[in-house]
Each structure stands twice: as C-alpha cells, then as structure tokens.
Amino acid sequence: MKIKIISTSKKITKTIVSQMKQANLTQMKNRKDVLGHVVDCVKSSYLTAIIDSCTDYYVVYLDWQRPVGCIYFYRKNGKWTTKKDFDSKEECDSWEKEYKSIRAMALKRHIYI
C-alpha cells in the first residue's frame, strides 16, 4: 500500500490579509483560535485581528466603538464612518461579547508581516 502525503502552507502576507473576508457573528462564535493582530495591513483599519474559523481564516477590525445605550457599533477611518447595525439589543450584546473576547486575545499576540 502506498501513501502519499501532501502538505501545503501559506505565509501570511499583507496581500493575503487584505483579501480575507470580515467575520460575522457565527464565524466569530465558531472560531477555533485567534491567531493574533496585524498592524496596517488593511486599508480600512489600522489594527486587524485574524481568526481561524472552522472553514477559513477571517479578519475582525479592532477599532469598533459602541455608544452607550445604542444597538449599533461604529468605527472611524479617516474621512468616513462605518456603521454596523443590529436588529435587537441581544444580538448587539452577543456580538460585543465575542468582539471583546477576540480583541483581548488578539492584542496579546502580534503577527509581524
């Protein structure tokens, strides 16, 4: 019996990070690991976390802010502001919990590119 072992690996580069999709709440909850954070790799965010989800790698921008008592998050980038709306307070609270967990883990691990 013959066994063929195929192994592939990718080096994380700025190009690969800039092509990754943003993680949604399901992908944030089902993550296997938080790889760390990168600095200045994505045009729309200075700090970006990379998470390993069950199926792929995703990015989470680490500059979201939530106004007190609101059910949305926003982040400023230069001249424009991006807003993330939620249908309910529970959904917003759930996203905030996952975001803060990812942010805390990501800021402990810096990925140098």
HELIX and SHEET records of a PDB file:
HELIX    1   1 LYS A   14  GLN A   19  1                                   6    
HELIX    2   2 LEU A   25  LYS A   29  1                                   5    
HELIX    3   3 LYS A   89  ALA A  106  1                                  18    
SHEET    1   A 3 ASP A  33  VAL A  42  0                                        
SHEET    2   A 3 SER A  45  ASP A  52 -1                                        
SHEET    3   A 3 TYR A  57  TYR A  61 -1                                        
SHEET    1   B 2 TYR A  72  ASN A  77  0                                        
SHEET    2   B 2 TRP A  80  ASP A  85 -1                                        
END                                                                             
